[in-house]
Amino acid sequence: MDMISDGIYNLIIFVLAIYVGYHVVWNVTPALHTPLMAVTNAISAIVIVGAMLAAALTVTPLGKAMGTLAVALAAVNVFGGFLVTRRMLEMFKKKAPKAAVEKH
């Protein structure tokens, strides 16, 4: 019998992941935000594949519902991430010169 349960180990890993993730995201320079968003979208796409596999392999209705919810939430995350990335990339586009103002 273990002195510390697996739940405590999982909680410690979860808290450390939050701490490290917070410091990694908040210390990113603005020039790296767009590549970071692109990588985040790729990770979310992998999460969708994993959620679909998990939903397909479960036999209980609760497992199927949770898997479907995971797929839906990950899809929203991917879609929103691509919208934000596109908007950020548009900020770097050169503006078209304004047409010359005609005098009447």
Jmol script that loads the backbone (N, CA, C; Angstrom):
load data "model"
ATOM      1  N   MET A   1       0.850  -1.180   0.000  1.00  0.00           N
ATOM      2  CA  MET A   1       0.000   0.000   0.000  1.00  0.00           C
ATOM      3  C   MET A   1       0.897   1.245   0.000  1.00  0.00           C
ATOM      4  N   ASP A   2       0.594   2.168  -0.891  1.00  0.00           N
ATOM      5  CA  ASP A   2       1.388   3.385  -1.003  1.00  0.00           C
ATOM      6  C   ASP A   2       1.062   4.346   0.133  1.00  0.00           C
ATOM      7  N   MET A   3       2.087   5.110   0.502  1.00  0.00           N
ATOM      8  CA  MET A   3       1.896   6.123   1.541  1.00  0.00           C
ATOM      9  C   MET A   3       1.063   7.293   1.006  1.00  0.00           C
ATOM     10  N   ILE A   4       1.258   7.609  -0.271  1.00  0.00           N
ATOM     11  CA  ILE A   4       0.524   8.715  -0.890  1.00  0.00           C
ATOM     12  C   ILE A   4      -0.309   8.137  -2.025  1.00  0.00           C
ATOM     13  N   SER A   5      -1.559   8.541  -2.090  1.00  0.00           N
ATOM     14  CA  SER A   5      -2.453   7.983  -3.113  1.00  0.00           C
ATOM     15  C   SER A   5      -2.135   8.568  -4.492  1.00  0.00           C
ATOM     16  N   ASP A   6      -2.594   7.880  -5.525  1.00  0.00           N
ATOM     17  CA  ASP A   6      -2.385   8.351  -6.884  1.00  0.00           C
ATOM     18  C   ASP A   6      -3.078   9.687  -7.133  1.00  0.00           C
ATOM     19  N   GLY A   7      -4.189   9.923  -6.479  1.00  0.00           N
ATOM     20  CA  GLY A   7      -4.899  11.192  -6.624  1.00  0.00           C
ATOM     21  C   GLY A   7      -4.050  12.374  -6.176  1.00  0.00           C
ATOM     22  N   ILE A   8      -3.298  12.197  -5.106  1.00  0.00           N
ATOM     23  CA  ILE A   8      -2.422  13.270  -4.611  1.00  0.00           C
ATOM     24  C   ILE A   8      -1.314  13.532  -5.631  1.00  0.00           C
ATOM     25  N   TYR A   9      -0.731  12.463  -6.200  1.00  0.00           N
ATOM     26  CA  TYR A   9       0.291  12.642  -7.237  1.00  0.00           C
ATOM     27  C   TYR A   9      -0.283  13.407  -8.432  1.00  0.00           C
ATOM     28  N   ASN A  10      -1.479  13.029  -8.838  1.00  0.00           N
ATOM     29  CA  ASN A  10      -2.118  13.721  -9.964  1.00  0.00           C
ATOM     30  C   ASN A  10      -2.399  15.176  -9.639  1.00  0.00           C
ATOM     31  N   LEU A  11      -2.816  15.469  -8.420  1.00  0.00           N
ATOM     32  CA  LEU A  11      -3.069  16.846  -8.010  1.00  0.00           C
ATOM     33  C   LEU A  11      -1.779  17.662  -8.011  1.00  0.00           C
ATOM     34  N   ILE A  12      -0.692  17.077  -7.533  1.00  0.00           N
ATOM     35  CA  ILE A  12       0.600  17.775  -7.528  1.00  0.00           C
ATOM     36  C   ILE A  12       1.040  18.086  -8.958  1.00  0.00           C
ATOM     37  N   ILE A  13       0.905  17.123  -9.856  1.00  0.00           N
ATOM     38  CA  ILE A  13       1.281  17.344 -11.256  1.00  0.00           C
ATOM     39  C   ILE A  13       0.407  18.421 -11.879  1.00  0.00           C
ATOM     40  N   PHE A  14      -0.876  18.412 -11.572  1.00  0.00           N
ATOM     41  CA  PHE A  14      -1.804  19.413 -12.095  1.00  0.00           C
ATOM     42  C   PHE A  14      -1.424  20.812 -11.621  1.00  0.00           C
ATOM     43  N   VAL A  15      -1.129  20.973 -10.354  1.00  0.00           N
ATOM     44  CA  VAL A  15      -0.761  22.281  -9.808  1.00  0.00           C
ATOM     45  C   VAL A  15       0.556  22.754 -10.410  1.00  0.00           C
ATOM     46  N   LEU A  16       1.533  21.862 -10.553  1.00  0.00           N
ATOM     47  CA  LEU A  16       2.807  22.238 -11.175  1.00  0.00           C
ATOM     48  C   LEU A  16       2.611  22.634 -12.637  1.00  0.00           C
ATOM     49  N   ALA A  17       1.734  21.944 -13.349  1.00  0.00           N
ATOM     50  CA  ALA A  17       1.457  22.286 -14.745  1.00  0.00           C
ATOM     51  C   ALA A  17       0.832  23.674 -14.846  1.00  0.00           C
ATOM     52  N   ILE A  18      -0.068  23.999 -13.919  1.00  0.00           N
ATOM     53  CA  ILE A  18      -0.665  25.339 -13.903  1.00  0.00           C
ATOM     54  C   ILE A  18       0.411  26.387 -13.655  1.00  0.00           C
ATOM     55  N   TYR A  19       1.274  26.154 -12.695  1.00  0.00           N
ATOM     56  CA  TYR A  19       2.330  27.106 -12.346  1.00  0.00           C
ATOM     57  C   TYR A  19       3.285  27.324 -13.521  1.00  0.00           C
ATOM     58  N   VAL A  20       3.752  26.243 -14.108  1.00  0.00           N
ATOM     59  CA  VAL A  20       4.694  26.356 -15.231  1.00  0.00           C
ATOM     60  C   VAL A  20       4.003  26.988 -16.433  1.00  0.00           C
ATOM     61  N   GLY A  21       2.789  26.567 -16.738  1.00  0.00           N
ATOM     62  CA  GLY A  21       2.058  27.137 -17.862  1.00  0.00           C
ATOM     63  C   GLY A  21       1.822  28.628 -17.698  1.00  0.00           C
ATOM     64  N   TYR A  22       1.485  29.052 -16.507  1.00  0.00           N
ATOM     65  CA  TYR A  22       1.270  30.479 -16.245  1.00  0.00           C
ATOM     66  C   TYR A  22       2.534  31.269 -16.534  1.00  0.00           C
ATOM     67  N   HIS A  23       3.654  30.809 -16.028  1.00  0.00           N
ATOM     68  CA  HIS A  23       4.903  31.545 -16.221  1.00  0.00           C
ATOM     69  C   HIS A  23       5.387  31.487 -17.666  1.00  0.00           C
ATOM     70  N   VAL A  24       5.151  30.401 -18.344  1.00  0.00           N
ATOM     71  CA  VAL A  24       5.559  30.313 -19.754  1.00  0.00           C
ATOM     72  C   VAL A  24       4.738  31.268 -20.606  1.00  0.00           C
ATOM     73  N   VAL A  25       3.434  31.287 -20.413  1.00  0.00           N
ATOM     74  CA  VAL A  25       2.574  32.124 -21.245  1.00  0.00           C
ATOM     75  C   VAL A  25       2.784  33.605 -20.957  1.00  0.00           C
ATOM     76  N   TRP A  26       2.900  33.989 -19.704  1.00  0.00           N
ATOM     77  CA  TRP A  26       3.015  35.407 -19.388  1.00  0.00           C
ATOM     78  C   TRP A  26       4.398  35.974 -19.671  1.00  0.00           C
ATOM     79  N   ASN A  27       5.397  35.137 -19.871  1.00  0.00           N
ATOM     80  CA  ASN A  27       6.742  35.638 -20.181  1.00  0.00           C
ATOM     81  C   ASN A  27       7.071  35.560 -21.664  1.00  0.00           C
ATOM     82  N   VAL A  28       6.082  35.264 -22.499  1.00  0.00           N
ATOM     83  CA  VAL A  28       6.309  35.219 -23.942  1.00  0.00           C
ATOM     84  C   VAL A  28       6.309  36.643 -24.488  1.00  0.00           C
ATOM     85  N   THR A  29       7.309  36.941 -25.334  1.00  0.00           N
ATOM     86  CA  THR A  29       7.348  38.268 -25.949  1.00  0.00           C
ATOM     87  C   THR A  29       6.225  38.382 -26.974  1.00  0.00           C
ATOM     88  N   PRO A  30       5.743  39.591 -27.238  1.00  0.00           N
ATOM     89  CA  PRO A  30       4.628  39.756 -28.184  1.00  0.00           C
ATOM     90  C   PRO A  30       4.915  39.201 -29.582  1.00  0.00           C
ATOM     91  N   ALA A  31       6.173  39.183 -30.006  1.00  0.00           N
ATOM     92  CA  ALA A  31       6.500  38.673 -31.337  1.00  0.00           C
ATOM     93  C   ALA A  31       6.253  37.168 -31.450  1.00  0.00           C
ATOM     94  N   LEU A  32       6.218  36.471 -30.328  1.00  0.00           N
ATOM     95  CA  LEU A  32       6.035  35.026 -30.359  1.00  0.00           C
ATOM     96  C   LEU A  32       4.600  34.582 -30.113  1.00  0.00           C
ATOM     97  N   HIS A  33       3.685  35.514 -29.947  1.00  0.00           N
ATOM     98  CA  HIS A  33       2.306  35.128 -29.648  1.00  0.00           C
ATOM     99  C   HIS A  33       1.660  34.365 -30.795  1.00  0.00           C
ATOM    100  N   THR A  34       1.906  34.797 -32.039  1.00  0.00           N
ATOM    101  CA  THR A  34       1.291  34.124 -33.181  1.00  0.00           C
ATOM    102  C   THR A  34       1.796  32.691 -33.328  1.00  0.00           C
ATOM    103  N   PRO A  35       3.123  32.441 -33.283  1.00  0.00           N
ATOM    104  CA  PRO A  35       3.562  31.043 -33.349  1.00  0.00           C
ATOM    105  C   PRO A  35       3.056  30.213 -32.169  1.00  0.00           C
ATOM    106  N   LEU A  36       2.962  30.820 -30.993  1.00  0.00           N
ATOM    107  CA  LEU A  36       2.457  30.100 -29.831  1.00  0.00           C
ATOM    108  C   LEU A  36       1.004  29.697 -30.040  1.00  0.00           C
ATOM    109  N   MET A  37       0.210  30.587 -30.631  1.00  0.00           N
ATOM    110  CA  MET A  37      -1.191  30.258 -30.910  1.00  0.00           C
ATOM    111  C   MET A  37      -1.283  29.132 -31.935  1.00  0.00           C
ATOM    112  N   ALA A  38      -0.403  29.147 -32.934  1.00  0.00           N
ATOM    113  CA  ALA A  38      -0.432  28.091 -33.951  1.00  0.00           C
ATOM    114  C   ALA A  38      -0.119  26.734 -33.322  1.00  0.00           C
ATOM    115  N   VAL A  39       0.850  26.697 -32.430  1.00  0.00           N
ATOM    116  CA  VAL A  39       1.199  25.445 -31.754  1.00  0.00           C
ATOM    117  C   VAL A  39       0.054  25.001 -30.843  1.00  0.00           C
ATOM    118  N   THR A  40      -0.573  25.941 -30.179  1.00  0.00           N
ATOM    119  CA  THR A  40      -1.699  25.619 -29.315  1.00  0.00           C
ATOM    120  C   THR A  40      -2.848  25.013 -30.129  1.00  0.00           C
ATOM    121  N   ASN A  41      -3.074  25.540 -31.321  1.00  0.00           N
ATOM    122  CA  ASN A  41      -4.116  24.974 -32.189  1.00  0.00           C
ATOM    123  C   ASN A  41      -3.769  23.552 -32.586  1.00  0.00           C
ATOM    124  N   ALA A  42      -2.502  23.301 -32.878  1.00  0.00           N
ATOM    125  CA  ALA A  42      -2.089  21.945 -33.247  1.00  0.00           C
ATOM    126  C   ALA A  42      -2.291  20.981 -32.076  1.00  0.00           C
ATOM    127  N   ILE A  43      -1.966  21.422 -30.876  1.00  0.00           N
ATOM    128  CA  ILE A  43      -2.152  20.580 -29.694  1.00  0.00           C
ATOM    129  C   ILE A  43      -3.641  20.306 -29.478  1.00  0.00           C
ATOM    130  N   SER A  44      -4.468  21.308 -29.683  1.00  0.00           N
ATOM    131  CA  SER A  44      -5.910  21.119 -29.513  1.00  0.00           C
ATOM    132  C   SER A  44      -6.453  20.143 -30.546  1.00  0.00           C
ATOM    133  N   ALA A  45      -5.890  20.162 -31.749  1.00  0.00           N
ATOM    134  CA  ALA A  45      -6.321  19.203 -32.763  1.00  0.00           C
ATOM    135  C   ALA A  45      -5.964  17.781 -32.337  1.00  0.00           C
ATOM    136  N   ILE A  46      -4.826  17.608 -31.701  1.00  0.00           N
ATOM    137  CA  ILE A  46      -4.444  16.296 -31.181  1.00  0.00           C
ATOM    138  C   ILE A  46      -5.396  15.880 -30.060  1.00  0.00           C
ATOM    139  N   VAL A  47      -5.814  16.842 -29.257  1.00  0.00           N
ATOM    140  CA  VAL A  47      -6.775  16.560 -28.185  1.00  0.00           C
ATOM    141  C   VAL A  47      -8.093  16.072 -28.774  1.00  0.00           C
ATOM    142  N   ILE A  48      -8.504  16.646 -29.910  1.00  0.00           N
ATOM    143  CA  ILE A  48      -9.746  16.204 -30.553  1.00  0.00           C
ATOM    144  C   ILE A  48      -9.638  14.737 -30.948  1.00  0.00           C
ATOM    145  N   VAL A  49      -8.497  14.353 -31.538  1.00  0.00           N
ATOM    146  CA  VAL A  49      -8.318  12.956 -31.943  1.00  0.00           C
ATOM    147  C   VAL A  49      -8.366  12.040 -30.719  1.00  0.00           C
ATOM    148  N   GLY A  50      -7.683  12.432 -29.644  1.00  0.00           N
ATOM    149  CA  GLY A  50      -7.708  11.638 -28.418  1.00  0.00           C
ATOM    150  C   GLY A  50      -9.090  11.548 -27.814  1.00  0.00           C
ATOM    151  N   ALA A  51      -9.833  12.650 -27.844  1.00  0.00           N
ATOM    152  CA  ALA A  51     -11.194  12.648 -27.298  1.00  0.00           C
ATOM    153  C   ALA A  51     -12.116  11.759 -28.129  1.00  0.00           C
ATOM    154  N   MET A  52     -11.933  11.765 -29.441  1.00  0.00           N
ATOM    155  CA  MET A  52     -12.754  10.891 -30.285  1.00  0.00           C
ATOM    156  C   MET A  52     -12.443   9.426 -30.004  1.00  0.00           C
ATOM    157  N   LEU A  53     -11.163   9.111 -29.826  1.00  0.00           N
ATOM    158  CA  LEU A  53     -10.801   7.735 -29.486  1.00  0.00           C
ATOM    159  C   LEU A  53     -11.370   7.331 -28.129  1.00  0.00           C
ATOM    160  N   ALA A  54     -11.257   8.228 -27.151  1.00  0.00           N
ATOM    161  CA  ALA A  54     -11.770   7.925 -25.819  1.00  0.00           C
ATOM    162  C   ALA A  54     -13.284   7.736 -25.848  1.00  0.00           C
ATOM    163  N   ALA A  55     -13.979   8.584 -26.617  1.00  0.00           N
ATOM    164  CA  ALA A  55     -15.437   8.466 -26.705  1.00  0.00           C
ATOM    165  C   ALA A  55     -15.839   7.173 -27.406  1.00  0.00           C
ATOM    166  N   ALA A  56     -15.059   6.774 -28.398  1.00  0.00           N
ATOM    167  CA  ALA A  56     -15.400   5.562 -29.146  1.00  0.00           C
ATOM    168  C   ALA A  56     -15.140   4.295 -28.341  1.00  0.00           C
ATOM    169  N   LEU A  57     -14.161   4.325 -27.450  1.00  0.00           N
ATOM    170  CA  LEU A  57     -13.775   3.119 -26.721  1.00  0.00           C
ATOM    171  C   LEU A  57     -14.545   2.915 -25.415  1.00  0.00           C
ATOM    172  N   THR A  58     -15.298   3.903 -24.976  1.00  0.00           N
ATOM    173  CA  THR A  58     -16.055   3.742 -23.733  1.00  0.00           C
ATOM    174  C   THR A  58     -17.351   2.990 -24.012  1.00  0.00           C
ATOM    175  N   VAL A  59     -17.852   2.366 -22.973  1.00  0.00           N
ATOM    176  CA  VAL A  59     -19.092   1.602 -23.127  1.00  0.00           C
ATOM    177  C   VAL A  59     -20.247   2.204 -22.332  1.00  0.00           C
ATOM    178  N   THR A  60     -19.951   3.061 -21.372  1.00  0.00           N
ATOM    179  CA  THR A  60     -21.011   3.640 -20.551  1.00  0.00           C
ATOM    180  C   THR A  60     -21.566   4.900 -21.213  1.00  0.00           C
ATOM    181  N   PRO A  61     -22.815   5.203 -20.989  1.00  0.00           N
ATOM    182  CA  PRO A  61     -23.395   6.433 -21.552  1.00  0.00           C
ATOM    183  C   PRO A  61     -22.702   7.692 -21.020  1.00  0.00           C
ATOM    184  N   LEU A  62     -22.295   7.671 -19.742  1.00  0.00           N
ATOM    185  CA  LEU A  62     -21.595   8.830 -19.190  1.00  0.00           C
ATOM    186  C   LEU A  62     -20.261   9.036 -19.903  1.00  0.00           C
ATOM    187  N   GLY A  63     -19.548   7.958 -20.165  1.00  0.00           N
ATOM    188  CA  GLY A  63     -18.281   8.059 -20.884  1.00  0.00           C
ATOM    189  C   GLY A  63     -18.468   8.610 -22.286  1.00  0.00           C
ATOM    190  N   LYS A  64     -19.505   8.147 -22.972  1.00  0.00           N
ATOM    191  CA  LYS A  64     -19.802   8.645 -24.319  1.00  0.00           C
ATOM    192  C   LYS A  64     -20.139  10.135 -24.276  1.00  0.00           C
ATOM    193  N   ALA A  65     -20.934  10.538 -23.282  1.00  0.00           N
ATOM    194  CA  ALA A  65     -21.319  11.948 -23.162  1.00  0.00           C
ATOM    195  C   ALA A  65     -20.101  12.817 -22.855  1.00  0.00           C
ATOM    196  N   MET A  66     -19.243  12.358 -21.952  1.00  0.00           N
ATOM    197  CA  MET A  66     -18.044  13.134 -21.615  1.00  0.00           C
ATOM    198  C   MET A  66     -17.089  13.213 -22.806  1.00  0.00           C
ATOM    199  N   GLY A  67     -16.968  12.119 -23.569  1.00  0.00           N
ATOM    200  CA  GLY A  67     -16.125  12.131 -24.766  1.00  0.00           C
ATOM    201  C   GLY A  67     -16.656  13.087 -25.820  1.00  0.00           C
ATOM    202  N   THR A  68     -17.960  13.083 -26.003  1.00  0.00           N
ATOM    203  CA  THR A  68     -18.578  14.005 -26.962  1.00  0.00           C
ATOM    204  C   THR A  68     -18.392  15.449 -26.521  1.00  0.00           C
ATOM    205  N   LEU A  69     -18.536  15.696 -25.224  1.00  0.00           N
ATOM    206  CA  LEU A  69     -18.312  17.039 -24.698  1.00  0.00           C
ATOM    207  C   LEU A  69     -16.860  17.464 -24.893  1.00  0.00           C
ATOM    208  N   ALA A  70     -15.925  16.547 -24.679  1.00  0.00           N
ATOM    209  CA  ALA A  70     -14.505  16.864 -24.882  1.00  0.00           C
ATOM    210  C   ALA A  70     -14.221  17.204 -26.335  1.00  0.00           C
ATOM    211  N   VAL A  71     -14.821  16.467 -27.257  1.00  0.00           N
ATOM    212  CA  VAL A  71     -14.631  16.761 -28.684  1.00  0.00           C
ATOM    213  C   VAL A  71     -15.196  18.139 -29.015  1.00  0.00           C
ATOM    214  N   ALA A  72     -16.380  18.443 -28.506  1.00  0.00           N
ATOM    215  CA  ALA A  72     -17.015  19.736 -28.788  1.00  0.00           C
ATOM    216  C   ALA A  72     -16.188  20.893 -28.229  1.00  0.00           C
ATOM    217  N   LEU A  73     -15.731  20.776 -26.993  1.00  0.00           N
ATOM    218  CA  LEU A  73     -14.953  21.861 -26.388  1.00  0.00           C
ATOM    219  C   LEU A  73     -13.606  22.043 -27.080  1.00  0.00           C
ATOM    220  N   ALA A  74     -12.961  20.959 -27.454  1.00  0.00           N
ATOM    221  CA  ALA A  74     -11.685  21.068 -28.168  1.00  0.00           C
ATOM    222  C   ALA A  74     -11.891  21.685 -29.546  1.00  0.00           C
ATOM    223  N   ALA A  75     -12.998  21.352 -30.206  1.00  0.00           N
ATOM    224  CA  ALA A  75     -13.291  21.940 -31.515  1.00  0.00           C
ATOM    225  C   ALA A  75     -13.520  23.446 -31.401  1.00  0.00           C
ATOM    226  N   VAL A  76     -14.224  23.867 -30.364  1.00  0.00           N
ATOM    227  CA  VAL A  76     -14.426  25.302 -30.133  1.00  0.00           C
ATOM    228  C   VAL A  76     -13.074  25.979 -29.891  1.00  0.00           C
ATOM    229  N   ASN A  77     -12.201  25.319 -29.151  1.00  0.00           N
ATOM    230  CA  ASN A  77     -10.883  25.871 -28.871  1.00  0.00           C
ATOM    231  C   ASN A  77     -10.066  26.026 -30.148  1.00  0.00           C
ATOM    232  N   VAL A  78     -10.103  25.014 -31.016  1.00  0.00           N
ATOM    233  CA  VAL A  78      -9.364  25.088 -32.280  1.00  0.00           C
ATOM    234  C   VAL A  78      -9.926  26.205 -33.154  1.00  0.00           C
ATOM    235  N   PHE A  79     -11.239  26.251 -33.299  1.00  0.00           N
ATOM    236  CA  PHE A  79     -11.877  27.270 -34.134  1.00  0.00           C
ATOM    237  C   PHE A  79     -11.551  28.672 -33.620  1.00  0.00           C
ATOM    238  N   GLY A  80     -11.701  28.887 -32.322  1.00  0.00           N
ATOM    239  CA  GLY A  80     -11.377  30.195 -31.739  1.00  0.00           C
ATOM    240  C   GLY A  80      -9.911  30.534 -31.877  1.00  0.00           C
ATOM    241  N   GLY A  81      -9.053  29.541 -31.723  1.00  0.00           N
ATOM    242  CA  GLY A  81      -7.614  29.783 -31.870  1.00  0.00           C
ATOM    243  C   GLY A  81      -7.249  30.210 -33.272  1.00  0.00           C
ATOM    244  N   PHE A  82      -7.867  29.589 -34.288  1.00  0.00           N
ATOM    245  CA  PHE A  82      -7.586  29.985 -35.658  1.00  0.00           C
ATOM    246  C   PHE A  82      -8.115  31.386 -35.948  1.00  0.00           C
ATOM    247  N   LEU A  83      -9.250  31.740 -35.371  1.00  0.00           N
ATOM    248  CA  LEU A  83      -9.759  33.103 -35.550  1.00  0.00           C
ATOM    249  C   LEU A  83      -8.812  34.125 -34.934  1.00  0.00           C
ATOM    250  N   VAL A  84      -8.333  33.851 -33.747  1.00  0.00           N
ATOM    251  CA  VAL A  84      -7.410  34.769 -33.082  1.00  0.00           C
ATOM    252  C   VAL A  84      -6.097  34.858 -33.848  1.00  0.00           C
ATOM    253  N   THR A  85      -5.591  33.721 -34.329  1.00  0.00           N
ATOM    254  CA  THR A  85      -4.342  33.725 -35.084  1.00  0.00           C
ATOM    255  C   THR A  85      -4.511  34.532 -36.366  1.00  0.00           C
ATOM    256  N   ARG A  86      -5.612  34.340 -37.061  1.00  0.00           N
ATOM    257  CA  ARG A  86      -5.845  35.103 -38.291  1.00  0.00           C
ATOM    258  C   ARG A  86      -5.920  36.602 -38.007  1.00  0.00           C
ATOM    259  N   ARG A  87      -6.590  36.954 -36.934  1.00  0.00           N
ATOM    260  CA  ARG A  87      -6.704  38.372 -36.570  1.00  0.00           C
ATOM    261  C   ARG A  87      -5.335  38.956 -36.218  1.00  0.00           C
ATOM    262  N   MET A  88      -4.517  38.174 -35.523  1.00  0.00           N
ATOM    263  CA  MET A  88      -3.180  38.651 -35.165  1.00  0.00           C
ATOM    264  C   MET A  88      -2.304  38.805 -36.408  1.00  0.00           C
ATOM    265  N   LEU A  89      -2.418  37.883 -37.360  1.00  0.00           N
ATOM    266  CA  LEU A  89      -1.636  37.981 -38.590  1.00  0.00           C
ATOM    267  C   LEU A  89      -2.066  39.168 -39.435  1.00  0.00           C
ATOM    268  N   GLU A  90      -3.335  39.527 -39.389  1.00  0.00           N
ATOM    269  CA  GLU A  90      -3.809  40.694 -40.136  1.00  0.00           C
ATOM    270  C   GLU A  90      -3.224  41.986 -39.578  1.00  0.00           C
ATOM    271  N   MET A  91      -2.849  42.002 -38.313  1.00  0.00           N
ATOM    272  CA  MET A  91      -2.230  43.196 -37.734  1.00  0.00           C
ATOM    273  C   MET A  91      -0.869  43.466 -38.363  1.00  0.00           C
ATOM    274  N   PHE A  92      -0.206  42.422 -38.878  1.00  0.00           N
ATOM    275  CA  PHE A  92       1.120  42.588 -39.450  1.00  0.00           C
ATOM    276  C   PHE A  92       1.100  42.902 -40.941  1.00  0.00           C
ATOM    277  N   LYS A  93      -0.068  42.852 -41.571  1.00  0.00           N
ATOM    278  CA  LYS A  93      -0.159  43.177 -42.990  1.00  0.00           C
ATOM    279  C   LYS A  93       0.037  44.675 -43.192  1.00  0.00           C
ATOM    280  N   LYS A  94       0.653  45.003 -44.312  1.00  0.00           N
ATOM    281  CA  LYS A  94       0.838  46.419 -44.641  1.00  0.00           C
ATOM    282  C   LYS A  94      -0.494  46.989 -45.083  1.00  0.00           C
ATOM    283  N   LYS A  95      -0.751  48.194 -44.655  1.00  0.00           N
ATOM    284  CA  LYS A  95      -1.993  48.854 -45.010  1.00  0.00           C
ATOM    285  C   LYS A  95      -1.884  49.374 -46.444  1.00  0.00           C
ATOM    286  N   ALA A  96      -2.979  49.292 -47.169  1.00  0.00           N
ATOM    287  CA  ALA A  96      -3.013  49.823 -48.533  1.00  0.00           C
ATOM    288  C   ALA A  96      -2.971  51.343 -48.462  1.00  0.00           C
ATOM    289  N   PRO A  97      -2.219  51.990 -49.376  1.00  0.00           N
ATOM    290  CA  PRO A  97      -2.170  53.463 -49.339  1.00  0.00           C
ATOM    291  C   PRO A  97      -3.530  54.046 -49.647  1.00  0.00           C
ATOM    292  N   LYS A  98      -3.843  55.116 -48.981  1.00  0.00           N
ATOM    293  CA  LYS A  98      -5.138  55.773 -49.184  1.00  0.00           C
ATOM    294  C   LYS A  98      -5.146  56.425 -50.570  1.00  0.00           C
ATOM    295  N   ALA A  99      -6.288  56.359 -51.210  1.00  0.00           N
ATOM    296  CA  ALA A  99      -6.434  56.973 -52.534  1.00  0.00           C
ATOM    297  C   ALA A  99      -6.301  58.476 -52.406  1.00  0.00           C
ATOM    298  N   ALA A 100      -5.746  59.058 -53.436  1.00  0.00           N
ATOM    299  CA  ALA A 100      -5.575  60.516 -53.422  1.00  0.00           C
ATOM    300  C   ALA A 100      -6.943  61.181 -53.383  1.00  0.00           C
ATOM    301  N   VAL A 101      -7.053  62.199 -52.579  1.00  0.00           N
ATOM    302  CA  VAL A 101      -8.315  62.914 -52.427  1.00  0.00           C
ATOM    303  C   VAL A 101      -8.462  63.871 -53.595  1.00  0.00           C
ATOM    304  N   GLU A 102      -9.565  63.739 -54.326  1.00  0.00           N
ATOM    305  CA  GLU A 102      -9.797  64.607 -55.464  1.00  0.00           C
ATOM    306  C   GLU A 102     -10.395  65.920 -54.994  1.00  0.00           C
ATOM    307  N   LYS A 103      -9.940  67.030 -55.597  1.00  0.00           N
ATOM    308  CA  LYS A 103     -10.478  68.347 -55.254  1.00  0.00           C
ATOM    309  C   LYS A 103     -11.546  68.698 -56.260  1.00  0.00           C
ATOM    310  N   HIS A 104     -12.628  69.292 -55.782  1.00  0.00           N
ATOM    311  CA  HIS A 104     -13.733  69.691 -56.677  1.00  0.00           C
ATOM    312  C   HIS A 104     -13.646  71.132 -56.955  1.00  0.00           C
TER     313      HIS A 104
END
end "model"
wireframe off; spacefill off
backbone 0.3
color backbone group
